[in-house]
Amino acid sequence: MRLLELEIKGAVPSKKNSKVKYGLTSMQHRRWHESATAQLLEYKNAGINKCEIQLDFWMPDNRRRDLDNMITSVFDLLKDLQIIKDDSWQVLFLITAEAKGIDRKNPRVELWIKEMLM
């Protein structure tokens, strides 16, 4: 059983709400995805097949944000990097997410991925 403790610096944008014409993702989301990819490169291809994930979000300000859309952005990143095999219920056994508060100097998401034995 592995436990990955990860941190992605920067405010997590909503991928769903950042779509522009023709289904393309906004520049803000693409920049975040590129930055987050660089931050997590050492975990690329971890290939976790079944896990529990805890996500703690720290916001840059008090603006309204949808937690479920931010979670989707993070899960899509984890899939793209093949840290997790998929974001289906067969892979993600338990998901816990919490909006911890505001950290203007260091917005981020902290992740704990606990691999489950098959």
MODELLER restraints for C-alpha pairs under 7 A, 6 or more apart:
rsr = mdl.restraints
at = mdl.atoms
rsr.add(forms.Gaussian(group=physical.xy_distance, feature=features.Distance(at['CA:1:A'], at['CA:115:A']), mean=5.46, stdev=0.5))
rsr.add(forms.Gaussian(group=physical.xy_distance, feature=features.Distance(at['CA:1:A'], at['CA:116:A']), mean=6.17, stdev=0.5))
rsr.add(forms.Gaussian(group=physical.xy_distance, feature=features.Distance(at['CA:1:A'], at['CA:117:A']), mean=6.39, stdev=0.5))
rsr.add(forms.Gaussian(group=physical.xy_distance, feature=features.Distance(at['CA:2:A'], at['CA:114:A']), mean=5.99, stdev=0.5))
rsr.add(forms.Gaussian(group=physical.xy_distance, feature=features.Distance(at['CA:2:A'], at['CA:115:A']), mean=5.23, stdev=0.5))
rsr.add(forms.Gaussian(group=physical.xy_distance, feature=features.Distance(at['CA:3:A'], at['CA:112:A']), mean=6.82, stdev=0.5))
rsr.add(forms.Gaussian(group=physical.xy_distance, feature=features.Distance(at['CA:3:A'], at['CA:113:A']), mean=5.62, stdev=0.5))
rsr.add(forms.Gaussian(group=physical.xy_distance, feature=features.Distance(at['CA:3:A'], at['CA:114:A']), mean=4.52, stdev=0.5))
rsr.add(forms.Gaussian(group=physical.xy_distance, feature=features.Distance(at['CA:3:A'], at['CA:115:A']), mean=6.26, stdev=0.5))
rsr.add(forms.Gaussian(group=physical.xy_distance, feature=features.Distance(at['CA:4:A'], at['CA:112:A']), mean=5.64, stdev=0.5))
rsr.add(forms.Gaussian(group=physical.xy_distance, feature=features.Distance(at['CA:4:A'], at['CA:113:A']), mean=5.04, stdev=0.5))
rsr.add(forms.Gaussian(group=physical.xy_distance, feature=features.Distance(at['CA:4:A'], at['CA:114:A']), mean=6.51, stdev=0.5))
rsr.add(forms.Gaussian(group=physical.xy_distance, feature=features.Distance(at['CA:5:A'], at['CA:111:A']), mean=5.79, stdev=0.5))
rsr.add(forms.Gaussian(group=physical.xy_distance, feature=features.Distance(at['CA:5:A'], at['CA:112:A']), mean=4.70, stdev=0.5))
rsr.add(forms.Gaussian(group=physical.xy_distance, feature=features.Distance(at['CA:5:A'], at['CA:113:A']), mean=6.61, stdev=0.5))
rsr.add(forms.Gaussian(group=physical.xy_distance, feature=features.Distance(at['CA:6:A'], at['CA:110:A']), mean=5.87, stdev=0.5))
rsr.add(forms.Gaussian(group=physical.xy_distance, feature=features.Distance(at['CA:6:A'], at['CA:111:A']), mean=4.96, stdev=0.5))
rsr.add(forms.Gaussian(group=physical.xy_distance, feature=features.Distance(at['CA:6:A'], at['CA:112:A']), mean=6.34, stdev=0.5))
rsr.add(forms.Gaussian(group=physical.xy_distance, feature=features.Distance(at['CA:7:A'], at['CA:108:A']), mean=6.92, stdev=0.5))
rsr.add(forms.Gaussian(group=physical.xy_distance, feature=features.Distance(at['CA:7:A'], at['CA:109:A']), mean=5.81, stdev=0.5))
rsr.add(forms.Gaussian(group=physical.xy_distance, feature=features.Distance(at['CA:7:A'], at['CA:110:A']), mean=4.46, stdev=0.5))
rsr.add(forms.Gaussian(group=physical.xy_distance, feature=features.Distance(at['CA:7:A'], at['CA:111:A']), mean=6.03, stdev=0.5))
rsr.add(forms.Gaussian(group=physical.xy_distance, feature=features.Distance(at['CA:8:A'], at['CA:36:A']), mean=5.86, stdev=0.5))
rsr.add(forms.Gaussian(group=physical.xy_distance, feature=features.Distance(at['CA:8:A'], at['CA:39:A']), mean=6.65, stdev=0.5))
rsr.add(forms.Gaussian(group=physical.xy_distance, feature=features.Distance(at['CA:8:A'], at['CA:108:A']), mean=5.53, stdev=0.5))
rsr.add(forms.Gaussian(group=physical.xy_distance, feature=features.Distance(at['CA:8:A'], at['CA:109:A']), mean=5.35, stdev=0.5))
rsr.add(forms.Gaussian(group=physical.xy_distance, feature=features.Distance(at['CA:8:A'], at['CA:110:A']), mean=6.51, stdev=0.5))
rsr.add(forms.Gaussian(group=physical.xy_distance, feature=features.Distance(at['CA:9:A'], at['CA:106:A']), mean=6.94, stdev=0.5))
rsr.add(forms.Gaussian(group=physical.xy_distance, feature=features.Distance(at['CA:9:A'], at['CA:107:A']), mean=6.29, stdev=0.5))
rsr.add(forms.Gaussian(group=physical.xy_distance, feature=features.Distance(at['CA:9:A'], at['CA:108:A']), mean=4.41, stdev=0.5))
rsr.add(forms.Gaussian(group=physical.xy_distance, feature=features.Distance(at['CA:9:A'], at['CA:109:A']), mean=6.70, stdev=0.5))
rsr.add(forms.Gaussian(group=physical.xy_distance, feature=features.Distance(at['CA:10:A'], at['CA:106:A']), mean=6.90, stdev=0.5))
rsr.add(forms.Gaussian(group=physical.xy_distance, feature=features.Distance(at['CA:10:A'], at['CA:107:A']), mean=5.05, stdev=0.5))
rsr.add(forms.Gaussian(group=physical.xy_distance, feature=features.Distance(at['CA:10:A'], at['CA:108:A']), mean=4.90, stdev=0.5))
rsr.add(forms.Gaussian(group=physical.xy_distance, feature=features.Distance(at['CA:11:A'], at['CA:59:A']), mean=6.21, stdev=0.5))
rsr.add(forms.Gaussian(group=physical.xy_distance, feature=features.Distance(at['CA:11:A'], at['CA:60:A']), mean=6.32, stdev=0.5))
rsr.add(forms.Gaussian(group=physical.xy_distance, feature=features.Distance(at['CA:11:A'], at['CA:107:A']), mean=5.16, stdev=0.5))
rsr.add(forms.Gaussian(group=physical.xy_distance, feature=features.Distance(at['CA:11:A'], at['CA:108:A']), mean=5.59, stdev=0.5))
rsr.add(forms.Gaussian(group=physical.xy_distance, feature=features.Distance(at['CA:12:A'], at['CA:70:A']), mean=5.90, stdev=0.5))
rsr.add(forms.Gaussian(group=physical.xy_distance, feature=features.Distance(at['CA:13:A'], at['CA:29:A']), mean=5.90, stdev=0.5))
rsr.add(forms.Gaussian(group=physical.xy_distance, feature=features.Distance(at['CA:13:A'], at['CA:70:A']), mean=6.08, stdev=0.5))
rsr.add(forms.Gaussian(group=physical.xy_distance, feature=features.Distance(at['CA:14:A'], at['CA:69:A']), mean=5.00, stdev=0.5))
rsr.add(forms.Gaussian(group=physical.xy_distance, feature=features.Distance(at['CA:14:A'], at['CA:70:A']), mean=4.95, stdev=0.5))
rsr.add(forms.Gaussian(group=physical.xy_distance, feature=features.Distance(at['CA:14:A'], at['CA:73:A']), mean=6.09, stdev=0.5))
rsr.add(forms.Gaussian(group=physical.xy_distance, feature=features.Distance(at['CA:15:A'], at['CA:25:A']), mean=6.89, stdev=0.5))
rsr.add(forms.Gaussian(group=physical.xy_distance, feature=features.Distance(at['CA:15:A'], at['CA:29:A']), mean=6.30, stdev=0.5))
rsr.add(forms.Gaussian(group=physical.xy_distance, feature=features.Distance(at['CA:15:A'], at['CA:69:A']), mean=6.70, stdev=0.5))
rsr.add(forms.Gaussian(group=physical.xy_distance, feature=features.Distance(at['CA:15:A'], at['CA:73:A']), mean=5.51, stdev=0.5))
rsr.add(forms.Gaussian(group=physical.xy_distance, feature=features.Distance(at['CA:16:A'], at['CA:69:A']), mean=6.29, stdev=0.5))
rsr.add(forms.Gaussian(group=physical.xy_distance, feature=features.Distance(at['CA:18:A'], at['CA:25:A']), mean=5.94, stdev=0.5))
rsr.add(forms.Gaussian(group=physical.xy_distance, feature=features.Distance(at['CA:18:A'], at['CA:26:A']), mean=5.22, stdev=0.5))
rsr.add(forms.Gaussian(group=physical.xy_distance, feature=features.Distance(at['CA:18:A'], at['CA:29:A']), mean=6.82, stdev=0.5))
rsr.add(forms.Gaussian(group=physical.xy_distance, feature=features.Distance(at['CA:19:A'], at['CA:25:A']), mean=4.68, stdev=0.5))
rsr.add(forms.Gaussian(group=physical.xy_distance, feature=features.Distance(at['CA:19:A'], at['CA:26:A']), mean=5.73, stdev=0.5))
rsr.add(forms.Gaussian(group=physical.xy_distance, feature=features.Distance(at['CA:20:A'], at['CA:26:A']), mean=6.08, stdev=0.5))
rsr.add(forms.Gaussian(group=physical.xy_distance, feature=features.Distance(at['CA:33:A'], at['CA:77:A']), mean=6.87, stdev=0.5))
rsr.add(forms.Gaussian(group=physical.xy_distance, feature=features.Distance(at['CA:43:A'], at['CA:83:A']), mean=6.33, stdev=0.5))
rsr.add(forms.Gaussian(group=physical.xy_distance, feature=features.Distance(at['CA:44:A'], at['CA:81:A']), mean=5.08, stdev=0.5))
rsr.add(forms.Gaussian(group=physical.xy_distance, feature=features.Distance(at['CA:44:A'], at['CA:82:A']), mean=5.96, stdev=0.5))
rsr.add(forms.Gaussian(group=physical.xy_distance, feature=features.Distance(at['CA:44:A'], at['CA:83:A']), mean=5.55, stdev=0.5))
rsr.add(forms.Gaussian(group=physical.xy_distance, feature=features.Distance(at['CA:45:A'], at['CA:81:A']), mean=6.25, stdev=0.5))
rsr.add(forms.Gaussian(group=physical.xy_distance, feature=features.Distance(at['CA:45:A'], at['CA:82:A']), mean=4.68, stdev=0.5))
rsr.add(forms.Gaussian(group=physical.xy_distance, feature=features.Distance(at['CA:45:A'], at['CA:83:A']), mean=5.26, stdev=0.5))
rsr.add(forms.Gaussian(group=physical.xy_distance, feature=features.Distance(at['CA:46:A'], at['CA:82:A']), mean=6.38, stdev=0.5))
rsr.add(forms.Gaussian(group=physical.xy_distance, feature=features.Distance(at['CA:46:A'], at['CA:83:A']), mean=4.56, stdev=0.5))
rsr.add(forms.Gaussian(group=physical.xy_distance, feature=features.Distance(at['CA:46:A'], at['CA:84:A']), mean=6.92, stdev=0.5))
rsr.add(forms.Gaussian(group=physical.xy_distance, feature=features.Distance(at['CA:47:A'], at['CA:82:A']), mean=5.68, stdev=0.5))
rsr.add(forms.Gaussian(group=physical.xy_distance, feature=features.Distance(at['CA:47:A'], at['CA:83:A']), mean=5.18, stdev=0.5))
rsr.add(forms.Gaussian(group=physical.xy_distance, feature=features.Distance(at['CA:47:A'], at['CA:84:A']), mean=5.32, stdev=0.5))
rsr.add(forms.Gaussian(group=physical.xy_distance, feature=features.Distance(at['CA:47:A'], at['CA:85:A']), mean=5.60, stdev=0.5))
rsr.add(forms.Gaussian(group=physical.xy_distance, feature=features.Distance(at['CA:48:A'], at['CA:83:A']), mean=6.08, stdev=0.5))
rsr.add(forms.Gaussian(group=physical.xy_distance, feature=features.Distance(at['CA:48:A'], at['CA:84:A']), mean=4.61, stdev=0.5))
rsr.add(forms.Gaussian(group=physical.xy_distance, feature=features.Distance(at['CA:48:A'], at['CA:85:A']), mean=5.79, stdev=0.5))
rsr.add(forms.Gaussian(group=physical.xy_distance, feature=features.Distance(at['CA:48:A'], at['CA:115:A']), mean=6.42, stdev=0.5))
rsr.add(forms.Gaussian(group=physical.xy_distance, feature=features.Distance(at['CA:49:A'], at['CA:84:A']), mean=6.31, stdev=0.5))
rsr.add(forms.Gaussian(group=physical.xy_distance, feature=features.Distance(at['CA:49:A'], at['CA:85:A']), mean=5.42, stdev=0.5))
rsr.add(forms.Gaussian(group=physical.xy_distance, feature=features.Distance(at['CA:49:A'], at['CA:91:A']), mean=5.52, stdev=0.5))
rsr.add(forms.Gaussian(group=physical.xy_distance, feature=features.Distance(at['CA:50:A'], at['CA:90:A']), mean=6.94, stdev=0.5))
rsr.add(forms.Gaussian(group=physical.xy_distance, feature=features.Distance(at['CA:50:A'], at['CA:91:A']), mean=4.19, stdev=0.5))
rsr.add(forms.Gaussian(group=physical.xy_distance, feature=features.Distance(at['CA:50:A'], at['CA:92:A']), mean=5.94, stdev=0.5))
rsr.add(forms.Gaussian(group=physical.xy_distance, feature=features.Distance(at['CA:50:A'], at['CA:93:A']), mean=6.57, stdev=0.5))
rsr.add(forms.Gaussian(group=physical.xy_distance, feature=features.Distance(at['CA:50:A'], at['CA:115:A']), mean=5.93, stdev=0.5))
rsr.add(forms.Gaussian(group=physical.xy_distance, feature=features.Distance(at['CA:50:A'], at['CA:116:A']), mean=5.36, stdev=0.5))
rsr.add(forms.Gaussian(group=physical.xy_distance, feature=features.Distance(at['CA:50:A'], at['CA:118:A']), mean=6.99, stdev=0.5))
rsr.add(forms.Gaussian(group=physical.xy_distance, feature=features.Distance(at['CA:51:A'], at['CA:91:A']), mean=6.11, stdev=0.5))
rsr.add(forms.Gaussian(group=physical.xy_distance, feature=features.Distance(at['CA:51:A'], at['CA:92:A']), mean=5.31, stdev=0.5))
rsr.add(forms.Gaussian(group=physical.xy_distance, feature=features.Distance(at['CA:51:A'], at['CA:93:A']), mean=5.64, stdev=0.5))
rsr.add(forms.Gaussian(group=physical.xy_distance, feature=features.Distance(at['CA:51:A'], at['CA:113:A']), mean=6.50, stdev=0.5))
rsr.add(forms.Gaussian(group=physical.xy_distance, feature=features.Distance(at['CA:51:A'], at['CA:114:A']), mean=5.36, stdev=0.5))
rsr.add(forms.Gaussian(group=physical.xy_distance, feature=features.Distance(at['CA:51:A'], at['CA:115:A']), mean=4.31, stdev=0.5))
rsr.add(forms.Gaussian(group=physical.xy_distance, feature=features.Distance(at['CA:51:A'], at['CA:116:A']), mean=4.94, stdev=0.5))
rsr.add(forms.Gaussian(group=physical.xy_distance, feature=features.Distance(at['CA:52:A'], at['CA:92:A']), mean=5.94, stdev=0.5))
rsr.add(forms.Gaussian(group=physical.xy_distance, feature=features.Distance(at['CA:52:A'], at['CA:93:A']), mean=5.45, stdev=0.5))
rsr.add(forms.Gaussian(group=physical.xy_distance, feature=features.Distance(at['CA:52:A'], at['CA:94:A']), mean=4.62, stdev=0.5))
rsr.add(forms.Gaussian(group=physical.xy_distance, feature=features.Distance(at['CA:52:A'], at['CA:95:A']), mean=5.95, stdev=0.5))
rsr.add(forms.Gaussian(group=physical.xy_distance, feature=features.Distance(at['CA:52:A'], at['CA:113:A']), mean=5.85, stdev=0.5))
rsr.add(forms.Gaussian(group=physical.xy_distance, feature=features.Distance(at['CA:52:A'], at['CA:114:A']), mean=5.16, stdev=0.5))
rsr.add(forms.Gaussian(group=physical.xy_distance, feature=features.Distance(at['CA:52:A'], at['CA:115:A']), mean=6.59, stdev=0.5))
rsr.add(forms.Gaussian(group=physical.xy_distance, feature=features.Distance(at['CA:53:A'], at['CA:94:A']), mean=6.32, stdev=0.5))
rsr.add(forms.Gaussian(group=physical.xy_distance, feature=features.Distance(at['CA:53:A'], at['CA:95:A']), mean=5.01, stdev=0.5))
rsr.add(forms.Gaussian(group=physical.xy_distance, feature=features.Distance(at['CA:53:A'], at['CA:96:A']), mean=6.27, stdev=0.5))
rsr.add(forms.Gaussian(group=physical.xy_distance, feature=features.Distance(at['CA:53:A'], at['CA:111:A']), mean=6.91, stdev=0.5))
rsr.add(forms.Gaussian(group=physical.xy_distance, feature=features.Distance(at['CA:53:A'], at['CA:112:A']), mean=5.64, stdev=0.5))
rsr.add(forms.Gaussian(group=physical.xy_distance, feature=features.Distance(at['CA:53:A'], at['CA:113:A']), mean=4.64, stdev=0.5))
rsr.add(forms.Gaussian(group=physical.xy_distance, feature=features.Distance(at['CA:53:A'], at['CA:114:A']), mean=6.38, stdev=0.5))
rsr.add(forms.Gaussian(group=physical.xy_distance, feature=features.Distance(at['CA:54:A'], at['CA:95:A']), mean=6.02, stdev=0.5))
rsr.add(forms.Gaussian(group=physical.xy_distance, feature=features.Distance(at['CA:54:A'], at['CA:96:A']), mean=4.68, stdev=0.5))
rsr.add(forms.Gaussian(group=physical.xy_distance, feature=features.Distance(at['CA:54:A'], at['CA:97:A']), mean=5.79, stdev=0.5))
rsr.add(forms.Gaussian(group=physical.xy_distance, feature=features.Distance(at['CA:54:A'], at['CA:111:A']), mean=5.60, stdev=0.5))
rsr.add(forms.Gaussian(group=physical.xy_distance, feature=features.Distance(at['CA:54:A'], at['CA:112:A']), mean=5.13, stdev=0.5))
rsr.add(forms.Gaussian(group=physical.xy_distance, feature=features.Distance(at['CA:54:A'], at['CA:113:A']), mean=6.67, stdev=0.5))
rsr.add(forms.Gaussian(group=physical.xy_distance, feature=features.Distance(at['CA:55:A'], at['CA:96:A']), mean=6.18, stdev=0.5))
rsr.add(forms.Gaussian(group=physical.xy_distance, feature=features.Distance(at['CA:55:A'], at['CA:97:A']), mean=4.61, stdev=0.5))
rsr.add(forms.Gaussian(group=physical.xy_distance, feature=features.Distance(at['CA:55:A'], at['CA:98:A']), mean=6.34, stdev=0.5))
rsr.add(forms.Gaussian(group=physical.xy_distance, feature=features.Distance(at['CA:55:A'], at['CA:109:A']), mean=6.50, stdev=0.5))
rsr.add(forms.Gaussian(group=physical.xy_distance, feature=features.Distance(at['CA:55:A'], at['CA:110:A']), mean=5.72, stdev=0.5))
rsr.add(forms.Gaussian(group=physical.xy_distance, feature=features.Distance(at['CA:55:A'], at['CA:111:A']), mean=4.75, stdev=0.5))
rsr.add(forms.Gaussian(group=physical.xy_distance, feature=features.Distance(at['CA:55:A'], at['CA:112:A']), mean=6.78, stdev=0.5))
rsr.add(forms.Gaussian(group=physical.xy_distance, feature=features.Distance(at['CA:56:A'], at['CA:97:A']), mean=5.87, stdev=0.5))
rsr.add(forms.Gaussian(group=physical.xy_distance, feature=features.Distance(at['CA:56:A'], at['CA:98:A']), mean=4.98, stdev=0.5))
rsr.add(forms.Gaussian(group=physical.xy_distance, feature=features.Distance(at['CA:56:A'], at['CA:99:A']), mean=6.00, stdev=0.5))
rsr.add(forms.Gaussian(group=physical.xy_distance, feature=features.Distance(at['CA:56:A'], at['CA:100:A']), mean=6.12, stdev=0.5))
rsr.add(forms.Gaussian(group=physical.xy_distance, feature=features.Distance(at['CA:56:A'], at['CA:109:A']), mean=5.45, stdev=0.5))
rsr.add(forms.Gaussian(group=physical.xy_distance, feature=features.Distance(at['CA:56:A'], at['CA:110:A']), mean=5.08, stdev=0.5))
rsr.add(forms.Gaussian(group=physical.xy_distance, feature=features.Distance(at['CA:56:A'], at['CA:111:A']), mean=6.58, stdev=0.5))
rsr.add(forms.Gaussian(group=physical.xy_distance, feature=features.Distance(at['CA:57:A'], at['CA:98:A']), mean=6.19, stdev=0.5))
rsr.add(forms.Gaussian(group=physical.xy_distance, feature=features.Distance(at['CA:57:A'], at['CA:99:A']), mean=4.83, stdev=0.5))
rsr.add(forms.Gaussian(group=physical.xy_distance, feature=features.Distance(at['CA:57:A'], at['CA:100:A']), mean=5.69, stdev=0.5))
rsr.add(forms.Gaussian(group=physical.xy_distance, feature=features.Distance(at['CA:57:A'], at['CA:108:A']), mean=6.03, stdev=0.5))
rsr.add(forms.Gaussian(group=physical.xy_distance, feature=features.Distance(at['CA:57:A'], at['CA:109:A']), mean=4.46, stdev=0.5))
rsr.add(forms.Gaussian(group=physical.xy_distance, feature=features.Distance(at['CA:57:A'], at['CA:110:A']), mean=6.58, stdev=0.5))
rsr.add(forms.Gaussian(group=physical.xy_distance, feature=features.Distance(at['CA:58:A'], at['CA:99:A']), mean=6.36, stdev=0.5))
rsr.add(forms.Gaussian(group=physical.xy_distance, feature=features.Distance(at['CA:58:A'], at['CA:100:A']), mean=5.54, stdev=0.5))
rsr.add(forms.Gaussian(group=physical.xy_distance, feature=features.Distance(at['CA:58:A'], at['CA:101:A']), mean=5.34, stdev=0.5))
rsr.add(forms.Gaussian(group=physical.xy_distance, feature=features.Distance(at['CA:58:A'], at['CA:102:A']), mean=5.48, stdev=0.5))
rsr.add(forms.Gaussian(group=physical.xy_distance, feature=features.Distance(at['CA:58:A'], at['CA:103:A']), mean=5.83, stdev=0.5))
rsr.add(forms.Gaussian(group=physical.xy_distance, feature=features.Distance(at['CA:58:A'], at['CA:107:A']), mean=5.00, stdev=0.5))
rsr.add(forms.Gaussian(group=physical.xy_distance, feature=features.Distance(at['CA:58:A'], at['CA:108:A']), mean=5.19, stdev=0.5))
rsr.add(forms.Gaussian(group=physical.xy_distance, feature=features.Distance(at['CA:58:A'], at['CA:109:A']), mean=6.12, stdev=0.5))
rsr.add(forms.Gaussian(group=physical.xy_distance, feature=features.Distance(at['CA:59:A'], at['CA:101:A']), mean=6.07, stdev=0.5))
rsr.add(forms.Gaussian(group=physical.xy_distance, feature=features.Distance(at['CA:59:A'], at['CA:102:A']), mean=4.63, stdev=0.5))
rsr.add(forms.Gaussian(group=physical.xy_distance, feature=features.Distance(at['CA:59:A'], at['CA:103:A']), mean=5.87, stdev=0.5))
rsr.add(forms.Gaussian(group=physical.xy_distance, feature=features.Distance(at['CA:59:A'], at['CA:107:A']), mean=5.10, stdev=0.5))
rsr.add(forms.Gaussian(group=physical.xy_distance, feature=features.Distance(at['CA:59:A'], at['CA:108:A']), mean=6.94, stdev=0.5))
rsr.add(forms.Gaussian(group=physical.xy_distance, feature=features.Distance(at['CA:60:A'], at['CA:102:A']), mean=5.65, stdev=0.5))
rsr.add(forms.Gaussian(group=physical.xy_distance, feature=features.Distance(at['CA:60:A'], at['CA:103:A']), mean=5.46, stdev=0.5))
rsr.add(forms.Gaussian(group=physical.xy_distance, feature=features.Distance(at['CA:60:A'], at['CA:104:A']), mean=4.39, stdev=0.5))
rsr.add(forms.Gaussian(group=physical.xy_distance, feature=features.Distance(at['CA:60:A'], at['CA:107:A']), mean=4.99, stdev=0.5))
rsr.add(forms.Gaussian(group=physical.xy_distance, feature=features.Distance(at['CA:61:A'], at['CA:102:A']), mean=5.77, stdev=0.5))
rsr.add(forms.Gaussian(group=physical.xy_distance, feature=features.Distance(at['CA:61:A'], at['CA:104:A']), mean=6.17, stdev=0.5))
rsr.add(forms.Gaussian(group=physical.xy_distance, feature=features.Distance(at['CA:62:A'], at['CA:102:A']), mean=6.96, stdev=0.5))
rsr.add(forms.Gaussian(group=physical.xy_distance, feature=features.Distance(at['CA:75:A'], at['CA:87:A']), mean=6.46, stdev=0.5))
rsr.add(forms.Gaussian(group=physical.xy_distance, feature=features.Distance(at['CA:78:A'], at['CA:84:A']), mean=5.79, stdev=0.5))
rsr.add(forms.Gaussian(group=physical.xy_distance, feature=features.Distance(at['CA:79:A'], at['CA:85:A']), mean=6.18, stdev=0.5))
rsr.add(forms.Gaussian(group=physical.xy_distance, feature=features.Distance(at['CA:79:A'], at['CA:86:A']), mean=5.76, stdev=0.5))
